[in-house]
Amino acid sequence: MNRLSTERRAQIIGMLTEGASLRATSRLASVSINTVSKLLVNIGDACAEYQDGAMQHLSCQRLQCDEIWSFIGAKAKHVKPGHPADFGDVWTWIAIDADTKLVPSWYIGGRTTTDALEFMRDVASRLDTRVQLTTDGHQPYIIAVSRAFENQIDYATIQKLYGPDPAEDQKRYSPAKCIGIEKKVIIGDPDPDHVSTSYVERQNLTMRMNLRRFTRLTNAFSRKIENHAAAVALHFQFYNFARPHKSLKNPYPRTPAMAAGVADHIWSLREIAALLD
């Protein structure tokens, strides 16, 4: 690959972080799709490495966690014996700070207790303070949180109860109606007013809007797990460091990283591209 200038890298990164597919980016930037793919993997690795070092000794007070589904190559039910080993369903586990909107940790894998434990150990390793945590009722969280935090946490689950909506005629693309919620204290003494997963669920929507690989009913899914991981790392680099969050306007526009004390300014796309240097 011919070496791209930092400005050209920034142009391509800007398209990718705003939801353009690899081929759309290739056409708009007038470069080959192989160039875009290689840049994505390289910059994704650099972003993951940078954030791993930057997200340390955090003082988060309230975290919310959830997992979002996608797939590599084919959905699990369509995987055939001749397909690569990484084909099938893949889950991205996400933690978000309810106050600063920072995403300090994510994990890509399955949806088992082992995956939950790996994710929660990573979350716990980045914190310097006791935290209140909320997740949904997914059972692997219960064991993982207890082991990772050694019960030194205020932890509760919230389970949404769904049912049919009599006023809704077409069901195929309409979500079920939420008819109630059930909150349950698991460990410690969490504040019931802050037992919620609303922010992390909104982050899931942000990922679906800005990462074509997570968009439903599309052919933009990942074909390789390394490309998928790189795209997620780039997304969170842009989200945490480069895009001011609308809820963080006072006293001035800030990114989640600025609000959490991890950064002191809004990153430009050129700064993200310069991570490769």
HELIX and SHEET records of a PDB file:
HELIX    1   1 THR A    6  THR A   17  1                                  12    
HELIX    2   2 LEU A   22  ALA A   29  1                                   8    
HELIX    3   3 ILE A   33  ALA A   54  1                                  22    
HELIX    4   4 ALA A   76  HIS A   78  5                                   3    
HELIX    5   5 THR A  113  SER A  125  1                                  13    
HELIX    6   6 PRO A  140  PHE A  149  1                                  10    
HELIX    7   7 PRO A  192  HIS A  194  5                                   3    
HELIX    8   8 SER A  198  ASN A  210  1                                  13    
HELIX    9   9 ARG A  212  PHE A  214  5                                   3    
HELIX   10  10 ILE A  225  GLN A  237  1                                  13    
HELIX   11  11 PHE A  238  ALA A  242  3                                   5    
HELIX   12  12 PRO A  256  ALA A  259  1                                   4    
HELIX   13  13 LEU A  269  ALA A  273  1                                   5    
HELIX   14  14 ALA A  274  LEU A  276  5                                   3    
SHEET    1   A 6 SER A 105  GLY A 109  0                                        
SHEET    2   A 6 GLY A  88  ASP A  97 -1                                        
SHEET    3   A 6 ARG A  62  ILE A  72 -1                                        
SHEET    4   A 6 GLN A 132  THR A 135  1                                        
SHEET    5   A 6 ASP A 154  GLY A 163  1                                        
SHEET    6   A 6 LYS A 177  ILE A 187 -1                                        
END                                                                             
